[in-house]
């Protein structure tokens, strides 16, 4: 599949045209029923997670649904797979998909990004710089959204670099002074 790419450090240099957004049909959604937004998001995300698994045979860590263009309204998906690969797709607008999506997409006139993981979901408007990034610097946008497990080694190094100056291996303790302060505290 041309729309699955491996995550690499130079991914951020890619533009919109470097990604393939194959049209996929989400046929794993149940019949629409009016639910509160929280329950609707859960059913919606599980259906897309299942569809991505059916397409790739790989588990997904995180899913982004973005609507960068409001006219014509298109819905794009970016799935971060457990194999440190990224699946990009355009979601076909079927009547059933539109019913479910409109139940969670309250203000369709605002470009948004929806984030789904196996145990949480959130949504927010795309910031102005992100709207531009989605078309001019899509790779940079994707890299800013990767799950921590994709960059675990980098995060471990950053943490070690931050903590190292505070580690004092030649520290000495004056236990007589500690005992004196402890007794004073107890009194």
Secondary structure, DSSP 4 states (H G I P E B T S, - for coil): -TTEEE--GGGGG--GGGS--EEE----PPPP----HHHHHHHHHHHHHHHHHHHHSS-EEEEEEE---BTTB-EEEEEEETTTEEEEEEE---HHHHHHHHHH-S-TTS-EEEEEESS-EEEEEPPHHHHHHHHH-HHHHHHHH--GGGGHHHHHHHHHHHHHTT--TT----HHHHHHHHHHHH-
